[in-house]
Amino acid sequence: MSDPFERYHCQIALPGFGISSQKLLKNARILIVGMGGLGSPSAQYLASSGIGTIGIADDDIVSESNLHRQILYTPNDIGMYKVDVAAKKLLQQNPSVSINPYRLKVTSSNVMDLISEFDLIIEGTDNFETKCLLNDACVLAGKPLVYGAIYQYEGQVSIWNVLQKDGTYSPNYRDIFPDAESSQVPNCREGGVIPTLAGMVGCMQANEAIKYFTQPNDLLAGKLWIINVISGKTQIIKLKNTPFQITGLPQTVELITFEELNQSKENFDIIDVRNPEEHHQFNIGGSNIPVEALEQHLDYISDCLKPVLVYCQSGKRSSEAVRKIKKVFPDKNVFSLKGGIQNISQ
């Protein structure tokens, strides 16, 4: 009979690690939200290290533009759901771990149930809305959250909301980035990213998760690790805890796909929230009210009798527009066009 720990011999041999730490990993339950550039390497290294249970949550499919940095996938996987492909490949990598795939979009209505079965959450998302939602849910549930972010040539990693010896919690995402939801930083598709950065940051997130269960005194809690892959420089910034009061979950922006819109376009009042130049170059109909001018057109929005559908180039500005409209009209049905119109043929 083979030794169940033979696979992990090299890490068990580490000073201060041993079989006791390996057993801690075997009993650990980690949820990864987002199986893209960060979630893919995180999942691969956590599975290979022997984490007992790994949940993976994502509602996206593999596209060709993913492949340069999401190296868990191949051209044969294009069009397939990421969690389905990832679950199969991770089990091939290490059949002794449990992989629980969740083919869903994480929202304010399901996030608390989703994270309840796990000891630690890793977020590999590319939008501020989901980062804030996961952060707030973890704060309310008292769970640690491993944060990662990449943009062009720079990456960041930290671990939020870790219970300290004095009974307090380390800083969370809102403490450091209180206005994150209104940020206009582009995602990878818009701003670009060098592929190796995704692997480095994703691996650092996995490393932080392993440390949490085996060497919790050396965590990046209250610290922000930053790397610039052009200069090769890394730095760790100590974070100040500026408490941000979290009393509930932010409302999730509801999305509609272009296919769904086309099936019932007459049932929506449609608003293009890009600037007039973009609207003139190409649009799919509707009124043109730039997102920054929405407050000056509240009467128009109030008079909309149908559900409101807002769109932009990528979905970022339209999500911001939904939040602005819902803040003034909380009972109005408002939707954002998923992914914007960037992939729609002109």
Backbone hydrogen bonds in HBPLUS format (Angstrom, degrees):
<---DONOR---> <-ACCEPTOR-->    atom                        ^
c    i                          cat <-CA-CA->   ^        H-A-AA   ^      H-
h    n   atom  resd res      DA  || num        DHA   H-A  angle D-A-AA Bond
n    s   type  num  typ     dist DA aas  dist angle  dist       angle   num
A0006-GLU N   A0003-ASP O   3.11 MM   3  5.30 167.5  2.12 112.5 116.5     1
A0008-TYR N   A0005-PHE O   3.01 MM   3  5.39 133.9  2.23 107.3 119.1     2
A0009-HIS N   A0006-GLU O   3.12 MM   3  5.10 162.6  2.15 115.6 114.2     3
A0011-GLN N   A0008-TYR O   3.15 MM   3  5.63 126.5  2.45 109.4 122.1     4
A0012-ILE N   A0008-TYR O   2.94 MM   4  6.09 160.2  1.98 161.1 167.6     5
A0013-ALA N   A0009-HIS O   2.92 MM   4  6.04 142.2  2.06 146.7 156.1     6
A0014-LEU N   A0011-GLN O   3.15 MM   3  5.31 157.8  2.20 103.5 110.4     7
A0018-GLY N   A0012-ILE O   3.08 MM   6  4.29 137.1  2.27 124.2 126.9     8
A0017-PHE N   A0014-LEU O   3.08 MM   3  5.34 161.6  2.11 133.3 131.5     9
A0022-GLN N   A0018-GLY O   3.30 MM   4  6.64 155.1  2.36 142.7 149.9    10
A0023-LYS N   A0019-ILE O   2.90 MM   4  6.16 149.5  2.00 151.2 158.3    11
A0024-LEU N   A0020-SER O   3.20 MM   4  6.49 142.5  2.35 135.4 145.1    12
A0024-LEU N   A0021-SER O   3.09 MM   3  4.98 119.9  2.47  90.7 106.0    13
A0025-LEU N   A0021-SER O   3.07 MM   4  6.46 151.4  2.15 148.0 154.8    14
A0026-LYS N   A0022-GLN O   2.99 MM   4  6.27 153.9  2.06 143.9 151.5    15
A0027-ASN N   A0023-LYS O   3.10 MM   4  6.31 142.5  2.25 141.0 149.5    16
A0028-ALA N   A0025-LEU O   3.08 MM   3  4.99 151.7  2.16 100.0 108.8    17
A0052-GLY N   A0025-LEU O   2.94 MM  27  6.31 153.6  2.01 144.6 139.1    18
A0053-THR N   A0028-ALA O   3.13 MM  25  6.40 152.6  2.21 159.6 164.0    19
A0119-ASP N   A0029-ARG O   2.78 MM  90  5.35 151.4  1.86 140.0 148.8    20
A0030-ILE N   A0053-THR O   2.93 MM  23  6.33 160.8  1.96 162.9 162.1    21
A0055-GLY N   A0030-ILE O   2.75 MM  25  6.15 162.1  1.78 151.2 157.6    22
A0031-LEU N   A0120-LEU O   3.04 MM  89  6.48 161.7  2.07 157.9 163.4    23
A0122-ILE N   A0031-LEU O   2.74 MM  91  6.11 159.9  1.78 165.1 168.6    24
A0032-ILE N   A0055-GLY O   2.73 MM  23  5.95 166.2  1.75 148.3 151.5    25
A0057-ALA N   A0032-ILE O   2.91 MM  25  6.29 158.7  1.95 163.1 166.8    26
A0033-VAL N   A0122-ILE O   2.85 MM  89  6.24 165.4  1.88 171.0 175.3    27
A0124-GLY N   A0033-VAL O   2.74 MM  91  5.82 172.5  1.75 162.3 162.7    28
A0034-GLY N   A0057-ALA O   2.81 MM  23  5.94 165.5  1.83 168.9 172.9    29
A0040-SER N   A0036-GLY O   2.99 MM   4  5.62 159.6  2.03 143.7 148.3    30
A0042-SER N   A0038-LEU O   3.21 MM   4  6.28 160.8  2.25 151.6 157.3    31
A0043-ALA N   A0039-GLY O   2.86 MM   4  5.89 164.0  1.89 148.9 153.2    32
A0044-GLN N   A0040-SER O   3.04 MM   4  6.26 160.0  2.08 150.8 156.5    33
A0045-TYR N   A0041-PRO O   3.07 MM   4  6.20 167.5  2.08 152.6 154.5    34
A0046-LEU N   A0042-SER O   2.95 MM   4  6.06 152.6  2.02 149.3 157.7    35
A0047-ALA N   A0043-ALA O   2.88 MM   4  5.93 159.5  1.92 148.1 153.7    36
A0048-SER N   A0044-GLN O   3.04 MM   4  6.15 159.1  2.08 140.4 146.6    37
A0049-SER N   A0045-TYR O   3.00 MM   4  6.00 136.0  2.19 132.8 143.4    38
A0051-ILE N   A0046-LEU O   3.18 MM   5  5.72 170.9  2.19 162.5 159.7    39
A0050-GLY N   A0047-ALA O   3.21 MM   3  5.42 154.8  2.28 104.2 111.7    40
A0098-SER N   A0052-GLY O   2.91 MM  46  6.11 168.8  1.92 151.4 155.2    41
A0054-ILE N   A0098-SER O   2.84 MM  44  6.21 166.7  1.86 168.4 172.1    42
A0100-ASN N   A0054-ILE O   2.86 MM  46  6.16 162.9  1.88 145.7 151.2    43
A0056-ILE N   A0100-ASN O   2.96 MM  44  6.24 156.6  2.02 145.7 147.7    44
A0102-TYR N   A0056-ILE O   2.74 MM  46  5.97 151.3  1.82 167.1 163.9    45
A0058-ASP N   A0102-TYR O   3.11 MM  44  6.55 155.7  2.17 164.3 169.0    46
A0082-LYS N   A0060-ASP O   3.08 MM  22  6.19 171.3  2.08 150.5 152.1    47
A0062-VAL N   A0080-MET O   2.85 MM  18  5.71 157.5  1.90 160.5 163.1    48
A0079-GLY N   A0062-VAL O   2.80 MM  17  5.35 167.4  1.81 146.5 148.3    49
A0066-ASN N   A0063-SER O   2.97 MM   3  5.46 155.3  2.03 113.3 121.3    50
A0067-LEU N   A0064-GLU O   3.20 MM   3  5.64 145.0  2.33 110.7 118.7    51
A0069-ARG N   A0066-ASN O   3.21 MM   3  6.20 160.5  2.25 131.1 134.7    52
A0070-GLN N   A0066-ASN O   2.96 MM   4  5.65 154.3  2.02 155.8 160.2    53
A0073-TYR N   A0070-GLN O   3.13 MM   3  6.22 173.5  2.14 130.3 132.3    54
A0077-ASP N   A0074-THR O   2.86 MM   3  5.42 159.0  1.91 119.3 126.3    55
A0078-ILE N   A0075-PRO O   3.28 MM   3  5.52 166.0  2.30 109.5 113.6    56
A0080-MET N   A0077-ASP O   2.97 MM   3  5.56 159.3  2.01 145.2 146.2    57
A0084-ASP N   A0081-TYR O   3.16 MM   3  5.42 123.4  2.49 101.7 115.5    58
A0085-VAL N   A0081-TYR O   3.16 MM   4  6.49 164.7  2.18 158.4 162.0    59
A0086-ALA N   A0082-LYS O   2.77 MM   4  5.88 171.1  1.78 159.8 163.0    60
A0087-ALA N   A0083-VAL O   2.93 MM   4  5.81 161.8  1.97 138.7 144.0    61
A0088-LYS N   A0084-ASP O   3.38 MM   4  6.50 164.6  2.41 141.9 145.3    62
A0089-LYS N   A0085-VAL O   3.08 MM   4  6.34 164.8  2.10 155.1 159.2    63
A0090-LEU N   A0086-ALA O   2.82 MM   4  5.90 160.6  1.86 158.7 163.7    64
A0091-LEU N   A0087-ALA O   3.14 MM   4  6.22 154.6  2.21 143.6 149.8    65
A0092-GLN N   A0088-LYS O   3.10 MM   4  6.35 142.9  2.24 138.2 148.6    66
A0093-GLN N   A0089-LYS O   2.96 MM   4  6.18 144.3  2.09 139.2 149.1    67
A0094-ASN N   A0090-LEU O   2.95 MM   4  6.27 153.9  2.01 146.0 152.0    68
A0097-VAL N   A0094-ASN O   3.35 MM   3  6.14 176.8  2.35 125.1 125.8    69
A0104-LEU N   A0102-TYR O   3.02 MM   2  5.66 124.6  2.34 107.7  91.9    70
A0110-ASN N   A0107-THR O   3.24 MM   3  5.53 147.1  2.36 104.3 112.7    71
A0111-VAL N   A0107-THR O   2.99 MM   4  5.73 141.8  2.14 158.4 165.1    72
A0114-LEU N   A0110-ASN O   3.00 MM   4  6.11 156.4  2.06 152.2 159.8    73
A0115-ILE N   A0111-VAL O   3.02 MM   4  6.21 162.7  2.05 155.9 157.6    74
A0118-PHE N   A0115-ILE O   3.14 MM   3  5.57 168.4  2.16 121.0 123.3    75
A0121-ILE N   A0144-PRO O   3.12 MM  23  6.39 167.3  2.14 152.5 156.5    76
A0146-VAL N   A0121-ILE O   2.76 MM  25  6.22 164.8  1.79 160.1 163.4    77
A0123-GLU N   A0146-VAL O   3.05 MM  23  6.27 173.0  2.06 168.4 167.5    78
A0131-LYS N   A0127-ASN O   3.28 MM   4  6.54 159.4  2.33 146.1 152.2    79
A0132-CYS N   A0128-PHE O   2.94 MM   4  6.04 163.6  1.97 149.9 153.3    80
A0133-LEU N   A0129-GLU O   2.97 MM   4  6.18 157.6  2.02 144.4 151.3    81
A0134-LEU N   A0130-THR O   2.89 MM   4  6.00 171.7  1.89 155.3 156.5    82
A0135-ASN N   A0131-LYS O   2.99 MM   4  6.09 158.3  2.04 143.9 150.7    83
A0136-ASP N   A0132-CYS O   2.90 MM   4  6.07 170.4  1.91 154.8 156.8    84
A0137-ALA N   A0133-LEU O   2.96 MM   4  6.13 159.2  2.01 149.3 155.5    85
A0138-CYS N   A0134-LEU O   2.92 MM   4  6.07 160.0  1.96 149.7 154.9    86
A0139-VAL N   A0135-ASN O   2.92 MM   4  6.19 153.6  1.99 152.1 159.8    87
A0140-LEU N   A0136-ASP O   2.99 MM   4  6.18 164.1  2.01 148.4 152.5    88
A0141-ALA N   A0137-ALA O   2.91 MM   4  6.07 143.9  2.04 142.7 153.2    89
A0142-GLY N   A0138-CYS O   2.77 MM   4  5.65 113.9  2.21 135.6 150.4    90
A0143-LYS N   A0138-CYS O   2.85 MM   5  4.82 159.0  1.89 139.1 144.0    91
A0142-GLY N   A0139-VAL O   3.28 MM   3  5.05 147.4  2.39  93.6 103.0    92
A0145-LEU N   A0160-TRP O   3.12 MM  15  5.08 159.5  2.17 133.1 138.3    93
A0160-TRP N   A0145-LEU O   2.71 MM  15  5.08 161.0  1.75 159.0 154.6    94
A0147-TYR N   A0158-SER O   2.80 MM  11  5.20 155.5  1.86 145.4 153.2    95
A0158-SER N   A0147-TYR O   3.20 MM  11  5.20 152.6  2.28 130.8 134.0    96
A0149-ALA N   A0156-GLN O   3.05 MM   7  5.18 147.3  2.16 142.6 143.3    97
A0156-GLN N   A0149-ALA O   2.86 MM   7  5.18 150.2  1.95 149.1 154.1    98
A0151-TYR N   A0154-GLU O   2.91 MM   3  5.49 150.6  2.00 159.6 168.5    99
A0154-GLU N   A0151-TYR O   2.96 MM   3  5.49 176.1  1.96 139.1 139.4   100
A0152-GLN N   A0192-GLY O   2.94 MM  40  5.17 138.8  2.12 148.3 143.8   101
A0194-ILE N   A0152-GLN O   3.07 MM  42  5.96 161.3  2.11 153.1 147.3   102
A0229-VAL N   A0153-TYR O   3.00 MM  76  5.60 158.8  2.04 162.5 165.1   103
A0155-GLY N   A0227-ILE O   2.97 MM  72  5.32 156.0  2.03 147.5 154.9   104
A0227-ILE N   A0155-GLY O   3.02 MM  72  5.32 157.6  2.07 144.5 148.7   105
A0157-VAL N   A0225-TRP O   2.95 MM  68  5.16 143.8  2.08 142.2 150.0   106
A0225-TRP N   A0157-VAL O   2.90 MM  68  5.16 165.0  1.92 167.9 163.6   107
A0161-ASN N   A0171-PRO O   3.20 MM  10  5.73 155.8  2.27 118.3 125.5   108
A0170-SER N   A0162-VAL O   2.89 MM   8  5.12 151.6  1.97 132.3 140.9   109
A0164-GLN N   A0168-THR O   2.71 MM   4  5.39 172.9  1.71 170.0 167.4   110
A0167-GLY N   A0164-GLN O   3.02 MM   3  5.39 162.2  2.05 115.2 118.4   111
A0175-ASP N   A0172-ASN O   2.98 MM   3  5.39 127.5  2.27 107.9 121.7   112
A0176-ILE N   A0173-TYR O   3.20 MM   3  5.43 128.3  2.48  99.4 111.6   113
A0177-PHE N   A0173-TYR O   2.75 MM   4  5.82 163.5  1.77 158.7 164.6   114
A0180-ALA N   A0177-PHE O   3.25 MM   3  5.35 149.7  2.35 123.0 118.7   115
A0182-SER N   A0179-ASP O   3.18 MM   3  5.79 146.2  2.30 115.1 123.6   116
A0183-SER N   A0180-ALA O   2.95 MM   3  5.15 163.9  1.98 113.9 118.0   117
A0191-GLY N   A0187-ASN O   2.78 MM   4  5.82 176.1  1.78 171.1 172.2   118
A0192-GLY N   A0188-CYS O   2.75 MM   4  4.73 140.3  1.91 125.0 134.2   119
A0197-LEU N   A0194-ILE O   3.14 MM   3  5.79 142.2  2.29 117.8 126.9   120
A0198-ALA N   A0195-PRO O   3.15 MM   3  5.59 128.1  2.43 107.9 119.1   121
A0200-MET N   A0196-THR O   3.07 MM   4  6.39 158.2  2.12 150.9 156.8   122
A0201-VAL N   A0197-LEU O   2.96 MM   4  6.15 173.5  1.97 160.8 161.5   123
A0202-GLY N   A0198-ALA O   2.89 MM   4  5.90 161.2  1.93 147.1 153.4   124
A0203-CYS N   A0199-GLY O   2.95 MM   4  5.98 155.1  2.01 143.1 149.7   125
A0204-MET N   A0200-MET O   2.98 MM   4  6.21 150.2  2.07 142.9 151.5   126
A0205-GLN N   A0201-VAL O   2.94 MM   4  6.24 147.2  2.05 147.1 155.9   127
A0206-ALA N   A0202-GLY O   3.08 MM   4  6.41 156.4  2.14 144.5 150.3   128
A0207-ASN N   A0203-CYS O   2.84 MM   4  6.08 155.3  1.90 146.9 154.4   129
A0208-GLU N   A0204-MET O   2.91 MM   4  6.10 152.0  1.98 143.4 150.3   130
A0209-ALA N   A0205-GLN O   3.03 MM   4  6.33 151.1  2.11 146.0 153.6   131
A0210-ILE N   A0206-ALA O   2.98 MM   4  6.31 159.4  2.02 152.8 157.8   132
A0211-LYS N   A0207-ASN O   2.94 MM   4  6.18 159.0  1.98 148.9 155.0   133
A0212-TYR N   A0208-GLU O   2.96 MM   4  6.16 146.8  2.08 141.0 149.9   134
A0214-THR N   A0210-ILE O   3.11 MM   4  6.26 139.1  2.29 143.5 155.5   135
A0214-THR N   A0211-LYS O   3.15 MM   3  5.03 125.8  2.46  93.1 107.6   136
A0215-GLN N   A0211-LYS O   2.63 MM   4  4.67 150.9  1.72 128.5 138.6   137
A0218-ASP N   A0215-GLN O   3.18 MM   3  6.13 174.2  2.18 131.8 133.4   138
A0223-LYS N   A0220-LEU O   3.13 MM   3  4.96 148.8  2.24 123.6 118.0   139
A0239-LEU N   A0222-GLY O   2.82 MM  17  5.12 174.3  1.82 137.6 138.3   140
A0224-LEU N   A0237-ILE O   2.81 MM  13  5.08 149.0  1.91 142.7 153.0   141
A0237-ILE N   A0224-LEU O   2.89 MM  13  5.08 165.7  1.92 141.6 142.9   142
A0226-ILE N   A0235-GLN O   2.86 MM   9  5.34 163.7  1.88 165.3 168.9   143
A0235-GLN N   A0226-ILE O   2.93 MM   9  5.34 151.1  2.02 147.9 155.0   144
A0228-ASN N   A0233-LYS O   2.96 MM   5  5.54 158.5  2.01 164.4 170.2   145
A0232-GLY N   A0228-ASN O   2.81 MM   4  5.61 136.8  2.00 142.3 156.3   146
A0336-SER N   A0254-GLU O   2.91 MM  82  6.30 158.9  1.96 156.3 163.2   147
A0256-ILE N   A0336-SER O   2.95 MM  80  6.21 147.7  2.06 156.5 159.8   148
A0338-LYS N   A0256-ILE O   2.87 MM  82  5.59 163.9  1.90 137.2 142.8   149
A0261-LEU N   A0257-THR O   2.97 MM   4  6.27 156.2  2.02 149.8 156.8   150
A0262-ASN N   A0258-PHE O   2.94 MM   4  6.14 160.8  1.98 148.7 153.3   151
A0263-GLN N   A0259-GLU O   3.25 MM   4  6.48 140.6  2.42 140.4 149.7   152
A0264-SER N   A0261-LEU O   3.06 MM   3  5.49 145.6  2.18 109.4 118.9   153
A0267-ASN N   A0264-SER O   2.99 MM   3  5.59 162.6  2.02 118.5 124.1   154
A0268-PHE N   A0265-LYS O   3.30 MM   3  5.85 161.6  2.33 120.6 120.4   155
A0269-ASP N   A0307-PRO O   2.90 MM  38  6.15 161.6  1.93 152.3 158.3   156
A0309-LEU N   A0269-ASP O   2.86 MM  40  6.07 161.4  1.90 146.9 151.7   157
A0287-SER N   A0270-ILE O   2.97 MM  17  6.40 143.6  2.10 157.9 147.3   158
A0271-ILE N   A0309-LEU O   2.84 MM  38  6.23 157.1  1.89 156.0 159.9   159
A0311-TYR N   A0271-ILE O   2.98 MM  40  6.49 147.7  2.09 156.8 163.6   160
A0272-ASP N   A0287-SER O   2.67 MM  15  5.99 170.1  1.68 171.4 173.0   161
A0289-ILE N   A0272-ASP O   2.95 MM  17  6.11 140.2  2.11 143.5 156.0   162
A0273-VAL N   A0311-TYR O   2.95 MM  38  6.09 163.3  1.98 166.8 172.4   163
A0291-VAL N   A0273-VAL O   3.04 MM  18  4.86 145.0  2.17 136.1 125.2   164
A0279-HIS N   A0275-ASN O   3.05 MM   4  6.34 161.1  2.09 155.2 161.3   165
A0280-HIS N   A0276-PRO O   2.87 MM   4  6.02 154.9  1.94 148.0 154.2   166
A0281-GLN N   A0277-GLU O   3.09 MM   4  6.32 151.2  2.18 144.4 151.4   167
A0282-PHE N   A0278-GLU O   3.21 MM   4  6.46 161.9  2.24 153.2 156.3   168
A0293-ALA N   A0290-PRO O   2.81 MM   3  5.34 156.8  1.87 117.8 125.8   169
A0294-LEU N   A0291-VAL O   3.40 MM   3  5.41 171.5  2.41 106.5 108.4   170
A0296-GLN N   A0293-ALA O   3.01 MM   3  5.56 145.3  2.13 113.3 123.0   171
A0297-HIS N   A0294-LEU O   2.90 MM   3  5.24 163.0  1.92 115.7 121.0   172
A0301-ILE N   A0297-HIS O   3.22 MM   4  6.59 162.0  2.26 149.8 154.4   173
A0302-SER N   A0298-LEU O   2.80 MM   4  5.96 155.5  1.86 147.5 154.9   174
A0303-ASP N   A0299-ASP O   3.06 MM   4  6.27 142.2  2.21 141.0 150.0   175
A0303-ASP N   A0300-TYR O   3.17 MM   3  5.23 125.5  2.48  94.3 107.8   176
A0304-CYS N   A0301-ILE O   3.12 MM   3  5.27 155.9  2.18 104.4 111.9   177
A0308-VAL N   A0333-ASN O   2.86 MM  25  6.26 160.7  1.90 162.9 160.2   178
A0335-PHE N   A0308-VAL O   2.76 MM  27  6.16 157.0  1.81 160.4 168.5   179
A0310-VAL N   A0335-PHE O   2.91 MM  25  6.29 168.9  1.92 161.4 161.6   180
A0337-LEU N   A0310-VAL O   3.03 MM  27  6.34 146.2  2.15 161.6 167.3   181
A0341-ILE N   A0312-CYS O   3.11 MM  29  6.50 143.5  2.25 144.3 153.8   182
A0342-GLN N   A0313-GLN O   2.98 MM  29  5.25 128.2  2.26 163.2 154.3   183
A0319-SER N   A0315-GLY O   3.18 MM   4  6.06 144.5  2.31 127.7 135.6   184
A0320-GLU N   A0316-LYS O   3.17 MM   4  6.51 155.7  2.23 145.6 152.1   185
A0321-ALA N   A0317-ARG O   2.87 MM   4  6.15 149.4  1.96 143.5 152.7   186
A0322-VAL N   A0318-SER O   2.92 MM   4  6.19 152.2  2.00 145.4 152.1   187
A0323-ARG N   A0319-SER O   3.16 MM   4  6.46 162.6  2.19 148.4 151.9   188
A0324-LYS N   A0320-GLU O   3.03 MM   4  6.33 154.1  2.10 147.1 154.3   189
A0325-ILE N   A0321-ALA O   2.91 MM   4  6.16 162.3  1.94 154.7 159.1   190
A0326-LYS N   A0322-VAL O   2.85 MM   4  6.00 167.2  1.87 157.3 161.1   191
A0327-LYS N   A0323-ARG O   3.03 MM   4  6.06 138.4  2.21 137.4 147.5   192
A0328-VAL N   A0325-ILE O   3.13 MM   3  5.42 129.8  2.39 102.1 114.1   193
A0329-PHE N   A0325-ILE O   2.70 MM   4  5.84 164.6  1.72 158.0 163.5   194
A0332-LYS N   A0329-PHE O   3.10 MM   3  5.51 164.5  2.13 116.9 121.8   195
A0340-GLY N   A0337-LEU O   3.11 MM   3  5.37 163.6  2.14 123.4 126.5   196
A0344-ILE N   A0341-ILE O   3.17 MM   3  5.20 166.5  2.19 108.3 112.0   197
